[in-house]
Amino acid sequence: MRILITGGAGFIGSHLAEAHLEKGDEVYVIDDLSTGSLKNIDEFQENEDYKARFFFSHDSILNHDKMLELVGICDQVYHLAAAVGVLYILEHPFESIRTNIQGTEKVLELCNKFKKRVLITSSSEVYGKHLHAPLVETDNIIYGPSSKFRWSYAATKLMDEFMALAYHRTNGLEVVITRLFNTVGPRQTGAYGMVIPRFVGQALRNQPLTVHGNGKQTRTFTYVKDVIEALMGLMASLEATGKVFNVGGTEEINIESLAKKIIGMTGSDSRIEFIPYEVAFGKDFEDMQRRVPDIQKIKGCIGFEPKTNLHGILERVIYDMSRNLGASSR
């Protein structure tokens, strides 16, 4: 089977590409490398078994001719290309909105033209400012004011969902929508505000772990390999067509406790430093105090449950970042 992955040189996209290569598929990746990296996919182009089945285009998903070619030759499309991370979104607001809205519109338009099954990766951000847990796919949406650009990402991802569902309802396009909750694992960078790689990197260097706000905000985390299993399972399930699914872990922890856990697991001499939101992100930021998914819907559809608990996730990230830190210091 021929698989197209937009944003396939990114953290999650590269793991998805690897899984389909392992399965024996041909994999086509398009990525503008704004947040993705060639380092994530170099090994596929060097692997003797993979390189004849892996094809990379350094290009934008807004390039109509290139996307027309790729969607036309592929059997299924995973749409992962998007603005990534709170810091990137706040620093590049217009580019983020344009990529998320126009990029998804282009993907859906061409998938509809060729009648190709497509999976859209949305985000837990769409839920907004809820304080209850767990979050269910049918929950109402609560956002802050438009003056707080932090919510622009959530609003654009929600519009992506609306567009995908509209194509399904009006044209019968086979779409699946996934709301990802804090995916973590090897190849993820802390450069755009991702908390676990940022904390682990700081701990390994014995630097202060910078906790934004008071540290009482809670999150759950999902290992990237578990997320890939969910995405591939939903893509293969006709029952999932036209539906929205949470994909995430259920082990809730507050950010201060996460920092303490990472310090303990790394044996670091680091201390915790609390940074006010306005210092870390500026005036356009508001935080979500809780973000915990209900995963009964995806469990009922494809039997998915995350296999890797938080301790296991942290072990893998610490090992990977320790190895890379050691290599870079030699």
C-alpha positions, 0 to 999 in steps of 0.5 A: 500500500502507498501511504502519504504522511504530511508532516512526516519528518516531524516527531510523530510523523517520522514514527508513523512513517517507520511503522508503515515501512516496517509493515512493508508499505511504500511511504511518501512524506511531505514536510517543509521542515519548519518544525520537522527535521531531516534527522528524524528520517535520515535512517529511512533513506540509509536503511537498505530495506527502507530506502527503495520504499521511502520518498521525501518531498521538502515542500509545503502542503500548500503547493497544489501541484505537489500535493495533487501528485502525492495524493493522486498516487497514494492509497491513504493519507495521514494529515499531521502537518501543522503548527507545533507547540505553544511557543511556535504558535505565539511567535508565528500566529499568522503562519500557524493559522494559515498552515492549519486552515489552508493546509487542511483544506488543501488535503481534504479537497484533494482527498475528496477529488481522488476519494482517498481515505484520510486521517486528520490529527487534531488536538486536545487543545480543542476542548479549551478551558474545561476544568473537569475530567475526563474530557469526552468527545461530545463535550462543549468547547470553552475558549478564551477571548480572541485577544489571547492568541493561545486559543488561535491554535485550538480554534483552527484545529476545531475548524479542521474538524468541521471541514473534515466532517463536512466533507464526510457528510456532504461528499461521503469522504472517508475521514477519521479525526483524532484528538491527540493528548500530549504525545511523548517519546524519542525524537521529540524536541523541547524547543517549542515548549514540550514539557517532558523533553524540556524538563529531561534536558534541563535535568540531565544538564543539572539546570533548573527545571522551569515550571510555568505558572504554579505547577498545579496544572495537570496533564496526561502523557502518551507514548508515541508508539502507542499513539502510532498503534491507535492511528494505524488502527483507526485508519484500518477501521471502517467503523471509525469513519466519520468519527472523532476520537480521543487518543491519550493516556489516563495517568494524570499528574500535575506539572510540579510533581512531574518535575520532581519525578524527573529530577528523581529518575535522572539523579539530577542536582537540579532545582525547580524554578517557577516562571510566571506565564507572562514571562514565559509566553507573554500577554497572549497566553492562557493555560488549560488547568486540566487535560485528561481524556476519556478513551472509551470511544476508541477502546470500543472501536479498535480495542485501544488502550495505552500500553506504556505508563508514565514511568515507562515513558520517562525511562525511554525519554531519559535514555534517548536524551542521555544517549544523544547528549553524550554523543553531542558532547564527544 
